[in-house]
Amino acid sequence: MNESTANAFTALGLQELIASAATALGYEEPTAIQREAIPHLLDGRDVLGQAATGTGKTAAFALPLLQRISEPQTEGKRVRALILVPTRELAMQVAEAVHKYGRLLHVNVLPIYGGQSISVQLRALRRGVDVVVATPGRALDHIRRGTLALDSVEYLVLDEADEMLDMGFAEDLEAIAAALPRERQTALFSATLAPRVKAISKRYLREPVNVHIESERTAGGSKPRVREVAYLVQRPYKSTALARLLDMESPTSAIVFCRTRTEVDELTETLGARGYQAEALHGGLSQEQRDRVLRRFREGTSDILVATDVAARGLDIEHVSHVFNYDVPSSIDAYVHRIGRTGRAGREGIAITLAEPREHRLVRNIEQQTKRKIRIETVPTITDLRERKLALVRAAVEDAIRDGDLDSYHTLVELLSIEHDIVDVAAAALRIADSGRDGEREEIEIPAAAEEKPGGKRRAPRVQRPSEDMAKIYIGLGRSSGIRPADIVGAIANEAGISSKQIGAIDIADRFSLIEVPTDEITAIVKRLRNTTIRGKKIGARRDRRG
């Protein structure tokens, strides 16, 4: 943003007008991918770049692109640059970035993607645009309609090439390439250089310069930006372990990756019942629903995104502090893409993987392939969680003391101290505050999980098992009915005649709740609860079909 910053970009060969656009948008100095790629692209060379998202690669290809097309055409306004990306979200983000970089050059940029009115795209194409940012499917649709002419394209970019191939766009890319001039400059960027990526690079690039950017380090150069940790957890305890880690880590925002849509939906409900603002993102959502979920996540209205790999492709959200792998990813590439969602724009990030004991070797394989250390740690205990929560309460109290404005509470404290010890008064106030934060949630101890030894054997850890086999009761009331854990415990204890200590975990969702009770008593408990009401509403109890 100052003169020396602009000079750092002009030293790469960029014109002052373009360099100033980069610095005005917050780049204090060129990133590694920008330093390596920009000079070659300005020289007209094809570039094969390997760099993760969040390393500044959009500017790495956009800035030289703008400089090379900034000279006016002699005939009409035709498309001079085509940028292909895997998803509509990335198309919008890249188009916005190119527009900002090229604003002073009066460059017209058009994003083309499915889910947008095609008539809007047609009008823009008829008026003429300089740069098109498109998903392969919609670009090919326009080519076949005769509404997107590519015969004047001088500059082609394949961004997130590995993801485009994973999403099945190989044939679309082939058809688009056939419509492009042979004499053009091509840049291909990918987080990984899988064999299929190398194969298409040989087809589309001519004597490319290879640019490989290793994982960047922090200012001190000693620690990676993303801290990678794995926890060994037995499958029945994974959702509890995830919730506990969320409680311990207190992420500003997090993405939780799951393998299936069903797992995404179930985990979203579970986290919602524990008080988290979690949103599901998977292929079963309509485009309108998907846009709404992503908007809430970007704006901070929701703090956790539970997603499948396919649904999360192309996301470019800078503020993600944590990534959780609910299962060990099926491939090294998937792992790299997932953890690339955190540690963006110079921030530090944390990537946490929940692995079953039999998956321990997969974690070690990822560690060897990525050449990054993944620490194996123990899931925090209830005591660890309690200490963490008390530390948060202490910090909140200290903040309140520093802020002052406590006069209205002094009189109440003085009155209470007449009849009670002042330390007891303070402790009671803290307990009330702490229970409000917890939502009266009961925690269960998570058994330690041992590493599985070669041959499929593992030494079982010595843990204290629950004394009773538990099953779940479903009731048709949830948060939207104003129901609280205490209401549920009271109803079951009073109507079914069992001790509140026999009641296990309580998960409250928006429209229903799940309660753990002893398996051998569940039939009798359901029968006694059949006509029971909470807050004047029938609870409609039955045994949960999944439990």
C-alpha positions as CSV (number, residue, x, y, z in Angstrom):
1,M,0.0,0.0,0.0
2,N,3.0,2.3,0.3
3,E,5.6,3.0,-2.4
4,S,7.9,0.3,-1.4
5,T,5.1,-2.3,-1.5
6,A,4.2,-1.2,-5.0
7,N,7.9,-1.4,-6.0
8,A,7.9,-5.0,-4.9
9,F,5.3,-5.8,-7.5
10,T,6.7,-3.6,-10.2
11,A,10.0,-5.4,-9.7
12,L,8.2,-8.5,-11.0
13,G,7.5,-6.7,-14.2
14,L,4.0,-5.4,-13.5
15,Q,3.0,-2.0,-14.7
16,E,2.6,0.6,-11.9
17,L,-1.2,0.8,-12.5
18,I,-1.6,-2.9,-12.0
19,A,0.9,-3.1,-9.1
20,S,-1.0,-0.3,-7.3
21,A,-4.3,-2.2,-7.7
22,A,-2.7,-5.2,-5.9
23,T,-1.4,-3.2,-3.1
24,A,-4.7,-1.2,-2.7
25,L,-6.4,-4.6,-2.2
26,G,-4.2,-5.4,0.8
27,Y,-1.1,-7.3,-0.5
28,E,1.8,-6.0,1.5
29,E,4.3,-8.0,-0.6
30,P,4.1,-10.7,-3.3
31,T,3.5,-14.2,-2.0
32,A,5.7,-17.1,-3.0
33,I,3.5,-18.2,-5.9
34,Q,3.2,-14.6,-7.2
35,R,7.0,-14.1,-7.1
36,E,7.6,-17.4,-9.0
37,A,4.7,-17.3,-11.5
38,I,4.2,-13.6,-12.5
39,P,7.5,-13.0,-14.3
40,H,7.1,-16.2,-16.4
41,L,3.5,-15.3,-17.3
42,L,4.5,-11.8,-18.3
43,D,7.1,-13.3,-20.6
44,G,4.4,-15.3,-22.3
45,R,5.5,-18.7,-21.0
46,D,3.0,-21.4,-20.1
47,V,3.0,-22.2,-16.4
48,L,2.3,-25.4,-14.4
49,G,1.8,-24.3,-10.8
50,Q,1.3,-26.4,-7.7
51,A,0.0,-24.3,-4.8
52,A,-2.7,-24.7,-2.3
53,T,-5.7,-22.4,-2.1
54,G,-5.1,-19.3,0.1
55,T,-1.5,-18.7,-1.2
56,G,-2.4,-15.8,-3.5
57,K,-2.6,-17.8,-6.8
58,T,-5.6,-15.8,-8.1
59,A,-3.5,-12.7,-8.2
60,A,-0.6,-14.8,-9.6
61,F,-2.4,-15.5,-12.8
62,A,-4.9,-12.5,-12.9
63,L,-2.3,-9.6,-12.6
64,P,-0.2,-10.7,-15.6
65,L,-3.4,-11.7,-17.5
66,L,-4.7,-8.1,-17.1
67,Q,-1.4,-6.6,-18.2
68,R,-1.2,-8.8,-21.3
69,I,-4.7,-7.9,-22.5
70,S,-4.7,-4.3,-21.4
71,E,-3.8,-3.1,-25.0
72,P,-7.1,-2.4,-26.9
73,Q,-8.2,-4.7,-29.7
74,T,-8.3,-3.4,-33.3
75,E,-11.6,-5.2,-34.0
76,G,-14.6,-5.2,-31.7
77,K,-14.8,-6.4,-28.1
78,R,-14.2,-10.2,-28.0
79,V,-13.3,-12.6,-25.2
80,R,-9.5,-12.4,-24.8
81,A,-9.1,-14.5,-21.6
82,L,-10.9,-17.6,-20.3
83,I,-10.6,-18.8,-16.7
84,L,-12.1,-22.2,-15.9
85,V,-12.9,-23.2,-12.3
86,P,-14.7,-26.2,-10.8
87,T,-17.6,-24.5,-8.9
88,R,-19.9,-21.5,-9.2
89,E,-18.7,-20.2,-5.8
90,L,-15.1,-20.1,-7.1
91,A,-16.3,-18.5,-10.4
92,M,-17.9,-15.7,-8.5
93,Q,-14.9,-15.2,-6.3
94,V,-12.3,-15.2,-9.1
95,A,-14.5,-12.9,-11.3
96,E,-14.8,-10.5,-8.4
97,A,-11.0,-10.5,-7.8
98,V,-10.2,-10.0,-11.5
99,H,-12.8,-7.1,-11.6
100,K,-11.1,-5.4,-8.7
101,Y,-7.6,-5.8,-10.1
102,G,-8.7,-4.5,-13.5
103,R,-11.0,-1.7,-12.4
104,L,-8.6,1.1,-13.4
105,L,-8.0,-0.6,-16.7
106,H,-11.8,-0.7,-17.5
107,V,-11.6,-4.5,-18.1
108,N,-15.0,-6.2,-18.3
109,V,-15.3,-9.5,-16.5
110,L,-18.2,-12.0,-16.7
111,P,-18.7,-15.0,-14.4
112,I,-20.6,-17.9,-16.2
113,Y,-22.0,-20.7,-14.1
114,G,-25.1,-22.9,-13.7
115,G,-27.9,-21.7,-11.5
116,Q,-27.7,-18.2,-12.9
117,S,-30.2,-16.9,-15.4
118,I,-28.8,-17.6,-18.9
119,S,-30.5,-14.6,-20.3
120,V,-28.3,-12.3,-18.1
121,Q,-25.2,-14.1,-19.4
122,L,-26.4,-13.8,-23.0
123,R,-27.0,-10.0,-22.7
124,A,-23.5,-9.5,-21.2
125,L,-21.9,-11.6,-24.0
126,R,-23.6,-9.7,-26.7
127,R,-22.3,-6.4,-25.2
128,G,-18.8,-7.9,-25.2
129,V,-16.5,-8.9,-22.4
130,D,-12.7,-9.2,-22.0
131,V,-12.5,-12.0,-19.5
132,V,-14.8,-14.9,-18.9
133,V,-14.6,-16.9,-15.6
134,A,-16.7,-20.1,-16.1
135,T,-17.4,-23.5,-14.8
136,P,-16.7,-26.1,-17.6
137,G,-20.3,-27.3,-18.0
138,R,-21.8,-23.8,-18.5
139,A,-18.9,-22.7,-20.8
140,L,-19.5,-25.7,-23.0
141,D,-23.2,-25.0,-23.1
142,H,-22.6,-21.5,-24.4
143,I,-20.0,-22.8,-26.9
144,R,-22.6,-25.2,-28.3
145,R,-25.2,-22.5,-28.5
146,G,-22.8,-20.3,-30.4
147,T,-23.1,-17.6,-27.8
148,L,-19.5,-17.8,-26.5
149,A,-16.9,-17.3,-29.2
150,L,-13.3,-18.3,-28.1
151,D,-11.4,-17.6,-31.4
152,S,-9.8,-14.4,-29.9
153,V,-8.8,-16.0,-26.6
154,E,-5.1,-15.3,-25.9
155,Y,-4.9,-16.5,-22.3
156,L,-6.4,-19.7,-20.8
157,V,-6.3,-20.5,-17.0
158,L,-7.2,-23.8,-15.5
159,D,-7.7,-23.1,-11.8
160,E,-8.0,-26.0,-9.3
161,A,-7.4,-28.4,-12.2
162,D,-7.4,-31.5,-9.9
163,E,-10.8,-30.6,-8.5
164,M,-12.2,-30.2,-12.0
165,L,-11.0,-33.6,-12.9
166,D,-12.3,-35.1,-9.7
167,M,-15.7,-33.7,-10.6
168,G,-15.8,-35.4,-14.0
169,F,-15.0,-32.4,-16.2
170,A,-12.3,-34.1,-18.3
171,E,-14.4,-34.4,-21.4
172,D,-15.8,-30.9,-21.1
173,L,-12.2,-29.5,-20.8
174,E,-11.3,-31.5,-24.0
175,A,-14.3,-30.0,-25.9
176,I,-13.5,-26.5,-24.7
177,A,-9.8,-26.8,-25.6
178,A,-10.9,-27.8,-29.2
179,A,-12.7,-24.4,-29.5
180,L,-9.7,-22.4,-28.5
181,P,-6.9,-21.0,-30.7
182,R,-3.8,-23.2,-30.8
183,E,-1.6,-20.1,-30.3
184,R,-2.4,-19.0,-26.8
185,Q,-0.8,-18.8,-23.4
186,T,-2.0,-21.4,-20.8
187,A,-1.6,-21.5,-17.0
188,L,-2.7,-24.5,-15.0
189,F,-2.9,-24.4,-11.2
190,S,-3.6,-27.3,-8.9
191,A,-3.2,-28.1,-5.2
192,T,-1.8,-31.5,-6.2
193,L,-0.1,-32.9,-9.2
194,A,-1.8,-36.3,-9.5
195,P,-1.1,-38.4,-12.6
196,R,-4.3,-37.1,-14.3
197,V,-3.3,-33.5,-13.8
198,K,0.1,-34.2,-15.3
199,A,-1.5,-35.8,-18.2
200,I,-3.7,-32.9,-19.1
201,S,-0.8,-30.5,-18.5
202,K,1.0,-32.3,-21.3
203,R,-2.0,-31.9,-23.6
204,Y,-2.7,-28.3,-23.0
205,L,0.6,-26.6,-22.1
206,R,3.6,-26.0,-24.3
207,E,7.0,-26.3,-22.6
208,P,5.7,-25.0,-19.3
209,V,7.7,-23.6,-16.5
210,N,7.0,-25.7,-13.4
211,V,6.3,-23.7,-10.2
212,H,6.0,-25.7,-7.1
213,I,5.2,-23.9,-3.8
214,E,5.8,-25.8,-0.7
215,S,3.6,-25.2,2.4
216,E,4.4,-21.7,3.5
217,R,5.8,-21.1,6.9
218,T,5.1,-18.4,9.5
219,A,7.2,-15.3,9.9
220,G,9.7,-17.1,12.1
221,G,10.0,-19.9,9.5
222,S,10.0,-22.6,12.2
223,K,6.3,-23.6,12.3
224,P,3.8,-24.4,9.6
225,R,0.7,-22.3,9.4
226,V,-1.5,-25.3,9.9
227,R,-1.1,-27.4,13.0
228,E,-2.1,-31.0,12.3
229,V,-3.4,-33.3,15.0
230,A,-5.1,-36.7,15.1
231,Y,-7.1,-38.3,17.8
232,L,-7.7,-42.0,18.0
233,V,-11.4,-42.5,18.9
234,Q,-13.6,-45.6,18.9
235,R,-16.5,-45.1,16.4
236,P,-19.4,-45.0,19.0
237,Y,-17.7,-42.0,20.7
238,K,-16.8,-40.0,17.6
239,S,-19.6,-37.4,17.8
240,T,-19.0,-36.9,21.5
241,A,-15.2,-36.5,20.9
242,L,-15.9,-34.0,18.1
243,A,-18.2,-31.9,20.4
244,R,-15.6,-32.0,23.2
245,L,-12.8,-30.9,20.8
246,L,-15.0,-28.1,19.6
247,D,-15.6,-27.1,23.3
248,M,-11.9,-27.2,24.0
249,E,-10.7,-25.4,20.8
250,S,-13.5,-22.8,20.7
251,P,-13.0,-22.2,16.9
252,T,-14.0,-18.8,15.4
253,S,-15.3,-20.9,12.5
254,A,-14.8,-24.5,11.4
255,I,-15.5,-26.9,8.6
256,V,-16.2,-30.5,9.6
257,F,-15.8,-33.0,6.7
258,C,-17.8,-36.2,6.5
259,R,-18.0,-39.0,3.9
260,T,-21.7,-39.1,3.3
261,R,-24.8,-36.9,3.2
262,T,-26.5,-39.0,5.9
263,E,-23.5,-38.5,8.2
264,V,-23.5,-34.7,7.5
265,D,-27.2,-34.4,8.4
266,E,-27.0,-36.5,11.6
267,L,-23.9,-34.7,12.8
268,T,-25.4,-31.3,12.1
269,E,-28.4,-32.2,14.3
270,T,-26.1,-33.6,17.0
271,L,-24.0,-30.4,17.1
272,G,-27.1,-28.2,17.0
273,A,-28.4,-30.1,20.0
274,R,-25.2,-29.1,21.9
275,G,-25.8,-25.5,21.2
276,Y,-23.6,-25.0,18.1
277,Q,-24.8,-23.0,15.1
278,A,-24.0,-25.8,12.6
279,E,-25.1,-25.9,8.9
280,A,-25.2,-28.9,6.6
281,L,-23.7,-28.6,3.1
282,H,-24.0,-31.6,0.7
283,G,-25.2,-32.5,-2.8
284,G,-28.8,-33.0,-1.7
285,L,-29.3,-29.2,-1.2
286,S,-30.8,-27.0,-3.9
287,Q,-28.6,-24.2,-5.2
288,E,-30.7,-21.7,-3.3
289,Q,-30.2,-23.6,-0.1
290,R,-26.5,-23.9,-0.7
291,D,-26.2,-20.2,-1.3
292,R,-28.1,-19.4,1.9
293,V,-25.9,-21.8,3.9
294,L,-22.6,-20.4,2.6
295,R,-23.8,-16.8,3.1
296,R,-24.6,-17.5,6.7
297,F,-21.2,-19.1,7.2
298,R,-19.3,-16.3,5.6
299,E,-21.2,-13.7,7.6
300,G,-20.6,-15.6,10.8
301,T,-24.3,-16.3,11.5
302,S,-23.3,-20.0,11.7
303,D,-19.9,-21.0,13.1
304,I,-19.7,-24.6,11.8
305,L,-20.1,-26.0,8.3
306,V,-20.6,-29.8,8.2
307,A,-19.8,-30.8,4.6
308,T,-19.0,-33.6,2.2
309,D,-15.8,-33.3,0.1
310,V,-17.8,-32.7,-3.2
311,A,-20.0,-30.0,-1.7
312,A,-17.1,-28.1,-0.3
313,R,-15.0,-28.0,-3.5
314,G,-14.1,-24.6,-4.7
315,L,-14.9,-22.9,-1.4
316,D,-12.7,-19.9,-0.7
317,I,-13.4,-18.6,2.8
318,E,-10.5,-16.9,4.5
319,H,-11.7,-16.9,8.1
320,V,-11.8,-20.7,8.8
321,S,-9.8,-21.3,11.9
322,H,-10.3,-25.1,12.1
323,V,-10.8,-28.0,9.8
324,F,-12.1,-31.3,11.3
325,N,-11.8,-34.6,9.5
326,Y,-14.6,-36.6,11.0
327,D,-13.1,-39.6,9.2
328,V,-9.7,-40.1,7.8
329,P,-9.8,-38.9,4.2
330,S,-9.9,-41.6,1.5
331,S,-6.8,-40.2,-0.3
332,I,-3.8,-37.9,0.2
333,D,-5.3,-35.4,-2.3
334,A,-8.5,-35.2,-0.3
335,Y,-6.6,-34.6,2.9
336,V,-4.5,-31.8,1.3
337,H,-7.6,-30.1,-0.1
338,R,-9.4,-30.3,3.2
339,I,-6.7,-28.8,5.4
340,G,-6.1,-26.2,2.7
341,R,-9.4,-24.6,3.9
342,T,-7.7,-23.3,7.0
343,G,-4.5,-21.3,7.6
344,R,-5.4,-18.9,4.8
345,A,-4.0,-15.4,4.1
346,G,-1.2,-15.7,6.6
347,R,-3.4,-16.8,9.5
348,E,-2.6,-19.9,11.6
349,G,-5.0,-22.8,11.3
350,I,-5.6,-26.1,13.0
351,A,-6.5,-29.4,11.2
352,I,-7.9,-32.2,13.4
353,T,-8.5,-35.7,12.3
354,L,-10.6,-38.3,14.2
355,A,-9.3,-41.7,13.4
356,E,-10.5,-45.1,14.5
357,P,-7.7,-47.3,15.9
358,R,-7.6,-49.4,12.6
359,E,-7.0,-46.1,10.7
360,H,-3.9,-45.2,12.6
361,R,-1.7,-46.5,9.7
362,L,-3.6,-44.3,7.2
363,V,-2.7,-41.3,9.3
364,R,1.0,-42.2,9.3
365,N,0.8,-42.8,5.5
366,I,-0.6,-39.3,5.1
367,E,2.2,-37.9,7.3
368,Q,4.8,-39.6,5.2
369,Q,3.3,-38.6,1.9
370,T,2.8,-34.9,2.8
371,K,6.1,-34.7,4.8
372,R,4.2,-32.9,7.6
373,K,4.1,-33.9,11.2
374,I,0.7,-35.1,12.5
375,R,0.7,-35.4,16.2
376,I,-1.3,-38.2,17.8
377,E,-3.0,-36.9,20.9
378,T,-5.4,-38.1,23.6
379,V,-9.0,-36.9,23.5
380,P,-9.5,-34.5,26.4
381,T,-11.1,-35.9,29.5
382,I,-14.1,-34.5,31.4
383,T,-11.6,-33.0,33.8
384,D,-9.7,-31.3,31.0
385,L,-12.9,-29.9,29.6
386,R,-14.0,-28.6,33.0
387,E,-10.6,-26.9,33.5
388,R,-11.0,-25.3,30.1
389,K,-14.5,-24.0,30.9
390,L,-13.4,-22.6,34.2
391,A,-10.5,-20.9,32.5
392,L,-13.0,-19.3,30.1
393,V,-15.2,-18.2,33.1
394,R,-12.2,-16.7,34.9
395,A,-11.2,-14.8,31.8
396,A,-14.8,-13.5,31.4
397,V,-14.9,-12.4,35.0
398,E,-11.5,-10.6,34.7
399,D,-12.7,-8.8,31.6
400,A,-15.9,-7.7,33.4
401,I,-13.8,-6.4,36.3
402,R,-11.5,-4.4,33.9
403,D,-14.5,-3.0,32.1
404,G,-16.0,-1.7,35.4
405,D,-19.7,-0.6,35.4
406,L,-20.4,-3.0,38.3
407,D,-22.1,-0.4,40.7
408,S,-25.6,-1.9,40.2
409,Y,-24.4,-5.2,41.5
410,H,-22.4,-4.0,44.6
411,T,-25.6,-3.5,46.7
412,L,-26.8,-7.0,46.0
413,V,-23.4,-8.5,46.9
414,E,-23.3,-6.5,50.1
415,L,-26.8,-7.7,51.1
416,L,-25.9,-11.3,50.4
417,S,-22.6,-11.0,52.3
418,I,-24.5,-10.1,55.5
419,E,-26.0,-13.7,55.6
420,H,-23.4,-15.7,53.6
421,D,-19.7,-16.0,53.3
422,I,-18.5,-13.6,50.5
423,V,-16.5,-16.4,48.9
424,D,-19.7,-18.6,48.8
425,V,-21.6,-15.8,47.2
426,A,-19.0,-15.4,44.4
427,A,-18.8,-19.2,43.9
428,A,-22.6,-19.5,43.6
429,A,-22.7,-16.6,41.0
430,L,-20.0,-18.3,39.0
431,R,-21.8,-21.7,39.1
432,I,-25.0,-20.0,37.8
433,A,-23.0,-18.3,35.0
434,D,-21.2,-21.5,34.1
435,S,-24.4,-23.6,34.0
436,G,-25.9,-21.0,31.6
437,R,-22.9,-21.5,29.3
438,D,-23.1,-25.3,29.4
439,G,-26.8,-25.5,28.8
440,E,-26.9,-28.0,31.7
441,R,-25.2,-30.6,29.6
442,E,-24.0,-33.8,31.1
443,E,-20.7,-35.2,29.8
444,I,-19.6,-38.8,29.5
445,E,-16.0,-40.1,29.7
446,I,-14.6,-41.2,26.3
447,P,-12.6,-44.5,26.6
448,A,-9.0,-44.3,25.4
449,A,-8.4,-46.0,22.0
450,A,-5.2,-47.9,21.4
451,E,-3.3,-48.0,18.2
452,E,-4.0,-51.1,16.1
453,K,-0.9,-53.2,15.8
454,P,0.2,-55.0,12.5
455,G,-1.9,-58.0,11.9
456,G,-5.1,-56.4,13.1
457,K,-4.4,-56.9,16.8
458,R,-4.5,-54.1,19.3
459,R,-4.0,-54.0,23.0
460,A,-7.3,-52.9,24.6
461,P,-6.9,-50.0,27.0
462,R,-8.0,-50.5,30.5
463,V,-11.0,-48.2,30.8
464,Q,-14.1,-47.9,33.0
465,R,-17.1,-49.0,31.0
466,P,-20.6,-47.8,31.6
467,S,-22.4,-50.1,34.0
468,E,-25.6,-50.2,31.9
469,D,-26.4,-50.7,28.3
470,M,-28.1,-47.6,27.1
471,A,-30.7,-47.0,24.4
472,K,-32.3,-43.8,23.0
473,I,-35.8,-42.5,23.4
474,Y,-37.2,-40.1,20.8
475,I,-39.6,-37.3,21.9
476,G,-41.3,-34.9,19.5
477,L,-40.3,-31.7,21.3
478,G,-37.1,-29.7,20.8
479,R,-35.6,-26.2,21.1
480,S,-38.4,-24.6,19.1
481,S,-40.7,-25.6,21.9
482,G,-38.5,-24.0,24.6
483,I,-37.7,-27.3,26.1
484,R,-34.6,-27.7,28.4
485,P,-32.6,-30.7,29.6
486,A,-34.0,-30.1,33.1
487,D,-37.6,-30.4,31.7
488,I,-36.8,-33.7,30.1
489,V,-35.0,-35.1,33.2
490,G,-37.9,-34.0,35.4
491,A,-40.5,-35.6,33.2
492,I,-38.8,-39.0,32.9
493,A,-37.7,-39.2,36.5
494,N,-41.2,-38.3,37.8
495,E,-43.4,-40.2,35.3
496,A,-41.2,-43.3,34.8
497,G,-40.0,-43.5,38.4
498,I,-36.3,-43.8,37.7
499,S,-33.4,-41.9,39.2
500,S,-32.1,-38.9,37.2
501,K,-28.6,-40.5,37.5
502,Q,-29.8,-43.3,35.2
503,I,-30.5,-40.9,32.4
504,G,-27.6,-40.5,30.0
505,A,-26.9,-38.0,27.3
506,I,-29.6,-35.6,26.1
507,D,-29.4,-34.2,22.6
508,I,-32.0,-31.4,21.9
509,A,-32.5,-30.6,18.2
510,D,-34.9,-27.9,16.8
511,R,-38.0,-30.2,16.6
512,F,-37.1,-33.3,18.5
513,S,-34.9,-34.6,21.3
514,L,-33.0,-37.9,22.0
515,I,-32.5,-39.2,25.5
516,E,-30.3,-42.1,26.6
517,V,-31.9,-44.5,29.2
518,P,-31.1,-48.0,30.4
519,T,-32.0,-50.5,27.6
520,D,-33.7,-53.0,29.9
521,E,-36.1,-50.3,31.1
522,I,-36.8,-48.4,27.8
523,T,-40.1,-50.2,27.0
524,A,-41.6,-49.4,30.4
525,I,-40.3,-45.8,30.3
526,V,-41.9,-45.2,26.8
527,K,-45.2,-46.7,28.0
528,R,-45.3,-44.4,31.1
529,L,-44.4,-41.3,29.0
530,R,-47.1,-41.9,26.4
531,N,-49.5,-39.3,27.8
532,T,-47.0,-37.1,29.5
533,T,-46.7,-33.4,28.6
534,I,-43.9,-30.9,29.0
535,R,-44.8,-27.2,29.0
536,G,-48.4,-28.2,28.1
537,K,-47.4,-30.2,25.0
538,K,-47.5,-34.0,24.5
539,I,-44.0,-35.3,24.1
540,G,-44.9,-38.3,21.8
541,A,-42.3,-40.6,23.2
542,R,-41.1,-43.7,21.3
543,R,-37.9,-45.7,21.0
544,D,-35.5,-44.1,18.6
545,R,-35.3,-46.2,15.4
546,R,-31.6,-45.8,15.2
547,G,-30.9,-46.8,18.8
